[in-house]
Amino acid sequence: MQLREMDEQVTYMEQLRAGDGPIVLVNLFTVAPEEADQLQEIWAEDAAFMKSQPGFVSAQLHRGTAGSSTFVNVAEWESAAALGRAFGSPEFQARLSQYPESTVASPHVFQRVSVPGV
């Protein structure tokens, strides 16, 4: 699996060390079409692991339509620090090698923004 930054100015690892409060992880995955089912299976196993970690709130995987092999994981965590501990754990790091070789992941951490009137 290759990790690609979503934001050229702020890295995912920097985000895991900064800020408190509830966060949303958005992780864009691309994979070769013939490996899409494998990605989905591995993600489900990872989601079960993450679900057992302190600070986990929820997660949902979305797949592009019309036969797309692009996926988006949207996960809520109590804090970036909690996500960082789970992501950095030896157990999770060992799991990354199970993803299909063609997988490119672009994780990024977000916080909800209040927009008046919306």
ABEGO torsion letter per residue (X at the ends): XBBBBABAABBAAAAAABEBEBBBBBBBBBBBAAAAAAAAAAAAAAAAAAAABBGBABBBBBBBBGGBABBBBBBBBABAAAAAAAAABAAAAAAAAABBAABBBBBBBBBBBBBBGX
